[in-house]
Amino acid sequence: MSRKRRFFVIFILLILSLNIANTSYGNAAEPPSIMIIVANAPDDLEISIGKNDSYTDAKVIDKVFEKYYYFYYRDTKESSSYALNIKTNNLEYEVDFEKPIYSYQNIYTLNLESQTLSPGKSMSRSIALVSMRIIITLIIEGIVFWLFGFREKRSWQIFLIINLITQGALNIWINGLFPMQSYLFIGLLFLEILILIVESIVVLSSIKEYRKGRKFLFVITANFLSLVAGGYILTILPF
C-alpha cells in the first residue's frame, strides 16, 4: 500500500471513530440544559433568566478568558419565552429568549459589545481553540521527537502529517462536544489509544531513522505527555 493511500485509510478510520467515541449513556447525570458562553466576561457580570420579575441566577464556570453561564432545564419552568437579564458595572439590559425545544445541551454565545445572543459556538472561536490545542500538541510531541534524535527532513514531514491528521480529528471531535460533556475523558482516552495505534503503525513503517524499539518508545512517550497535557488543558481552558 502506498504512503498516500495509507494516510487516507487512517484518516477515514479516525473520522469513523468519532461517532463511536460519542456514545451516550442512559444513566448519565443531567447536563446543564442551557449554556451561555461569554468571552472576556468581566468579574461582576451576572446573568439571570426569567419573566415577570421572577429570575433565576446562572451558575458560572470560569475558563480563563471566557466564562460559561448555565441553567438547568428545571430553572425555566413551563413557559416558552423568557428574558435574559444581563447586569455588569452600571449597565443592565435584557435579551429576549425563547426556550429551546430540547432539554439537553443547548449552547448560546453572548456578545457583550453588540448585546446580542446567538445560538451555538462562533466559528472564529472554534477555529482559534482547535488551532491552539493542535499547536500545543505539536510543540510537545515535536520536542520529544527532537530529543529522541530524529533529524531527517522526511522523518519530520511524516511526523507533521500524521499529527495534523490525528490531532486535527481529535480536536474537531472535542470542539463538537458540549462544554460540560459527561464521560469526556473516557472518550478522550479511547481516541488517544486509537491515535497511539495509528501513529505507531505509521512511524514504524514510514520513518527509516533508528530501530523499531526506539520509534515505538517515542510514540508512547509523546502520546502519554500529550494526553496528560491535553487533559489538563481541558480542565482550565474552554473547548
C-alpha positions as CSV (number, residue, x, y, z in Angstrom):
1,M,0.0,0.0,0.0
2,S,1.4,3.4,-1.0
3,R,2.0,6.1,1.7
4,K,-0.7,8.4,0.4
5,R,-3.3,5.5,0.4
6,R,-2.2,4.5,3.9
7,F,-2.7,8.1,5.2
8,F,-6.1,8.2,3.5
9,V,-7.2,5.0,5.2
10,I,-6.0,6.2,8.6
11,F,-7.9,9.5,8.1
12,I,-11.2,7.6,7.3
13,L,-10.8,5.3,10.3
14,L,-10.3,8.3,12.6
15,I,-13.4,10.1,11.3
16,L,-15.5,6.9,11.7
17,S,-14.2,6.5,15.3
18,L,-15.6,9.9,16.3
19,N,-19.1,8.5,16.2
20,I,-18.0,5.6,18.4
21,A,-16.5,7.9,21.0
22,N,-19.7,9.9,21.2
23,T,-21.6,7.0,22.7
24,S,-24.2,8.2,25.2
25,Y,-25.1,6.6,28.5
26,G,-28.6,6.3,29.8
27,N,-27.5,6.7,33.4
28,A,-25.5,9.9,32.8
29,A,-26.2,12.8,35.1
30,E,-28.4,15.6,33.7
31,P,-26.1,18.1,32.0
32,P,-26.9,21.8,32.1
33,S,-29.7,22.4,29.6
34,I,-28.8,26.0,28.6
35,M,-25.3,27.3,28.5
36,I,-24.2,30.8,27.5
37,I,-20.6,31.4,26.5
38,V,-19.2,34.9,27.2
39,A,-15.7,35.8,26.0
40,N,-13.7,38.1,28.3
41,A,-16.5,38.4,30.8
42,P,-15.9,41.0,33.5
43,D,-15.8,39.8,37.1
44,D,-19.0,41.5,38.0
45,L,-21.1,40.1,35.1
46,E,-24.3,38.5,36.3
47,I,-26.8,36.7,34.0
48,S,-30.3,35.5,35.1
49,I,-33.3,34.1,33.3
50,G,-36.9,34.6,34.0
51,K,-40.0,36.6,33.4
52,N,-42.5,38.8,35.3
53,D,-39.8,39.9,37.8
54,S,-39.1,36.3,38.7
55,Y,-35.5,35.4,37.8
56,T,-33.0,32.6,38.4
57,D,-29.3,33.4,38.5
58,A,-27.0,31.4,36.3
59,K,-24.3,29.2,37.7
60,V,-20.8,30.2,36.5
61,I,-17.7,28.3,35.4
62,D,-14.6,30.4,34.8
63,K,-12.4,29.2,31.8
64,V,-9.5,31.7,31.9
65,F,-10.5,34.0,29.0
66,E,-14.2,33.2,28.9
67,K,-17.0,32.1,31.2
68,Y,-19.9,29.6,31.0
69,Y,-23.2,30.8,32.4
70,Y,-25.6,27.9,32.7
71,F,-29.1,27.0,33.8
72,Y,-30.8,23.6,34.4
73,Y,-33.9,22.9,32.4
74,R,-36.0,23.0,35.6
75,D,-35.0,26.6,36.1
76,T,-37.0,27.6,33.1
77,K,-40.3,26.2,34.4
78,E,-43.1,25.7,31.9
79,S,-43.2,28.9,29.8
80,S,-41.9,29.0,26.3
81,S,-40.4,32.5,26.3
82,Y,-38.1,34.3,28.8
83,A,-35.8,37.2,29.1
84,L,-32.1,37.0,29.9
85,N,-31.1,39.8,32.3
86,I,-27.5,40.9,31.9
87,K,-26.0,43.1,34.5
88,T,-22.5,44.4,34.8
89,N,-21.0,47.6,36.3
90,N,-23.5,50.4,35.6
91,L,-25.1,48.6,32.6
92,E,-28.2,46.4,32.7
93,Y,-30.3,45.2,29.9
94,E,-32.5,42.3,28.8
95,V,-32.4,39.9,25.8
96,D,-35.5,38.1,24.7
97,F,-35.0,34.4,24.9
98,E,-37.2,31.6,23.5
99,K,-36.7,28.4,25.4
100,P,-35.3,25.6,23.2
101,I,-37.4,22.6,22.4
102,Y,-34.8,20.1,23.5
103,S,-33.9,19.9,27.2
104,Y,-30.2,18.9,26.8
105,Q,-27.1,20.6,25.7
106,N,-28.2,24.0,24.3
107,I,-25.4,26.4,23.7
108,Y,-25.5,30.1,23.0
109,T,-22.9,32.8,22.7
110,L,-23.4,36.3,24.2
111,N,-21.7,39.2,22.6
112,L,-21.4,41.9,25.3
113,E,-20.4,44.7,22.9
114,S,-23.4,44.2,20.5
115,Q,-25.7,42.9,23.3
116,T,-26.7,40.0,21.1
117,L,-27.3,36.3,21.8
118,S,-26.5,33.8,19.1
119,P,-27.1,30.0,19.1
120,G,-24.1,27.7,19.1
121,K,-20.4,28.4,19.3
122,S,-18.9,31.1,17.0
123,M,-16.8,29.8,14.1
124,S,-13.9,32.1,14.9
125,R,-13.8,30.8,18.5
126,S,-13.9,27.1,17.3
127,I,-11.1,27.7,14.8
128,A,-8.9,29.5,17.4
129,L,-9.4,26.9,20.1
130,V,-8.8,23.9,17.8
131,S,-5.7,25.6,16.3
132,M,-4.4,26.4,19.7
133,R,-4.7,22.8,21.0
134,I,-3.1,21.4,17.9
135,I,-0.2,23.8,18.1
136,I,0.4,23.0,21.8
137,T,0.4,19.2,21.0
138,L,2.8,19.7,18.0
139,I,5.2,21.6,20.2
140,I,5.1,19.0,23.0
141,E,5.5,16.0,20.7
142,G,7.9,17.9,18.5
143,I,10.2,18.4,21.5
144,V,10.0,14.7,22.3
145,F,10.7,13.8,18.6
146,W,13.8,16.0,18.7
147,L,15.0,14.6,22.0
148,F,14.7,11.1,20.6
149,G,17.2,12.2,17.9
150,F,15.1,12.4,14.8
151,R,16.7,14.8,12.4
152,E,15.9,13.8,8.8
153,K,13.6,16.0,6.8
154,R,11.5,13.1,5.7
155,S,11.0,12.0,9.3
156,W,9.8,15.4,10.3
157,Q,7.4,15.6,7.3
158,I,5.8,12.3,8.3
159,F,5.7,13.4,11.9
160,L,3.8,16.6,10.9
161,I,1.4,15.0,8.5
162,I,0.3,12.2,10.8
163,N,0.0,14.6,13.8
164,L,-2.0,17.1,11.8
165,I,-4.4,14.3,10.8
166,T,-4.8,12.6,14.2
167,Q,-4.8,15.8,16.3
168,G,-7.0,17.6,13.9
169,A,-9.6,14.8,14.0
170,L,-9.3,14.6,17.8
171,N,-9.7,18.3,18.4
172,I,-12.6,18.7,15.9
173,W,-14.3,16.0,17.9
174,I,-13.6,17.9,21.2
175,N,-14.9,21.1,19.6
176,G,-18.2,19.4,18.8
177,L,-18.9,18.4,22.4
178,F,-21.0,20.2,25.0
179,P,-18.5,22.1,27.2
180,M,-19.7,20.1,30.3
181,Q,-19.9,16.8,28.4
182,S,-20.2,13.7,30.7
183,Y,-17.7,11.0,30.1
184,L,-15.4,13.4,28.2
185,F,-12.2,11.8,29.5
186,I,-13.4,8.3,28.7
187,G,-14.0,9.3,25.1
188,L,-10.6,11.2,25.1
189,L,-8.8,8.1,26.4
190,F,-10.4,5.9,23.8
191,L,-9.3,8.2,21.0
192,E,-5.8,8.6,22.4
193,I,-5.4,4.8,22.4
194,L,-6.6,4.7,18.8
195,I,-4.2,7.5,17.9
196,L,-1.4,5.6,19.6
197,I,-2.1,2.6,17.4
198,V,-2.3,4.6,14.2
199,E,0.8,6.6,14.9
200,S,2.7,3.5,15.9
201,I,1.9,1.9,12.6
202,V,2.8,5.0,10.5
203,V,6.0,5.8,12.4
204,L,7.3,2.2,12.5
205,S,6.6,1.6,8.8
206,S,7.4,5.0,7.3
207,I,10.2,6.6,9.3
208,K,13.6,5.0,8.5
209,E,15.7,6.5,11.2
210,Y,16.6,4.2,14.1
211,R,15.2,0.8,15.1
212,K,11.6,0.0,15.8
213,G,12.1,-0.2,19.6
214,R,13.3,3.4,19.7
215,K,10.5,4.6,17.4
216,F,7.8,2.8,19.4
217,L,9.1,4.2,22.6
218,F,8.9,7.7,21.1
219,V,5.3,7.2,20.1
220,I,4.4,6.0,23.6
221,T,6.2,8.8,25.4
222,A,4.9,11.6,23.1
223,N,1.3,10.4,23.3
224,F,1.4,10.0,27.1
225,L,2.7,13.5,27.5
226,S,0.2,15.0,25.1
227,L,-2.6,13.0,26.9
228,V,-1.6,14.4,30.2
229,A,-1.1,17.9,28.9
230,G,-4.3,17.8,26.8
231,G,-6.4,16.5,29.8
232,Y,-5.0,19.4,32.0
233,I,-5.7,22.0,29.3
234,L,-9.3,20.8,29.0
235,T,-9.8,21.4,32.7
236,I,-8.7,25.0,32.7
237,L,-9.3,26.3,29.1
238,P,-12.5,26.4,27.1
239,F,-13.3,23.9,24.4
